[in-house]
Amino acid sequence: MDYQALAELLFPDVTETPEDMEARFPQRNLPEGAVVSRMAPSPTGFVHLGHLVQGTISERMSHQSGGVLFLRVEDTDAKREVPGAVEVLINTMKFYDISFDEGATLDGDAGSYGPYRQSQRAAIYHVYAKKLVAEGKAYPCFCTEEELSALREQQDANKETTGYYGKYAVWRDRSMEDIRSQLDAGNPWVLRFRSTGSIENQFKFDDLVKGKLTITENNVDHVLLKSDGIPTYHFAHAVDDHLMHTTHVVRGDEWLPSLPFHIQLFQALGFKLPKYVHIGPLMKMDGNSKRKLSKRKDPELALTYYNADGFPVASVQEYIMTVLNSNFEDWRRTNPDAPLDAFKFSPKKLNPAGSLFDYAKLVDVSKNVISRMRAEEVYSLLVEWAKEFDPGFAAKLEAGPDYAKRILAIGRGGKKPRKDLAVWKDAKPYMGFFYDEYLEKPVFEEAFDHAVIADVLNRFLEQFDPSDDANTWFDKVKQITAAIGFTTDMKAYKADPSAFPGTVADVSTFLRLAVTGKTNSPDLYTVMQILGPQRTVERIRAAIAQLG
């Protein structure tokens, strides 16, 4: 077979050479050891937590090494593509602060190694397809769908591995005459890789997460170009990762079965193989067992879930880092105020089996993250979220920014800041009572006579002085406690509860309910200071009237 003639026959319009491609996409000028990685999603419209995990790993490896992260859209499968999905993906990654140095953007491409959409790179792939044919490493296959189905049925009947290989690769060694005859008849064809592997052979391979793997060689003649000339993922990613000079490929371990073919393909093309980082799936506990997060069963897999619930981006980022590197939490305890980027991420500390998603842990992490924020930052992020998910509340916050910030500043700073908020949707229940429209009527316990509660509230009003400091204010609360026969000695009460009708904690609860409508709230003295004396008095009087 004259393979060069076959190459010209199949690709008569391809005049550029691999050397031309190498010249067009030269090596980047980067420091030694710099990582070049990428996100390369398919535009299916569903952006999930796995995308963010992969993006975080790629971003950290690239940027902390002085390297490059780029976005490549793998849109060669038109059947799966969802209109607008690329825009959704780009906007979602931007929202979660995955910053790309190059790649596909909303306005086209940014960078010197594009196009960054595979559907626009067909001419590039054909250069390398022609090269493989000319070297006898690829060939045209004219099998119809019916013939391939019959082939699979025969293999199933014989209990053989399915695939296009060995005696079943019927177009592997066909003559030039047979090929010309099919082309002259206008019959469609695909380009197949001519495998030189055998399933009898194995070799060792080092993965940065899985460690040393034993790999069985690929013996299947996989499709490189489909009948429309568009490449399969396997072929396109090999060409793209070479020309874009990708050093590290981060992807899910569901790609491990394809690894033998990918290694073989890189070798056939004469390309240096990138380092692979095969990450395990995100899992959750289902009863006593673990299972993969499911698009159908688990709403928390979708990234839109976290924004709707009101998790700050910083909380999601921080939680993901706790999932990815087990030493992160120790680092955070030692460096409570350090930026996340200061943590030295390592792919070697990834769990080879995959990571367990724990919603309760995410909530705890988010409480810590929000507690470290300044009131101004909390206000800004809360308003941004509320504009989309609670416009009425957002309008209240924006109508009085300084007032809202005073509320959000309660208990901030210091070594033990308050941790009232885990998500932005917690804010309205937490601080709504500061706004008269959201104030709920107090519900006083039946355990205490309403006359006693009213007496406490009246006594408080008689002594209330807005100029009191916190200590003087609380001394007055204790005086009221003693005056009605309740105790301020909590130890004595715990020792013999029957000896006292109530405690200073009960008196404080009466006041808290009257002013806030809640049994739990931030520091009551501070609440009254923010509400002001007029609104404080009005609320207490309204509670007295309610008590009858």
Disulfide bonds with the S-S distance in Angstrom:
none
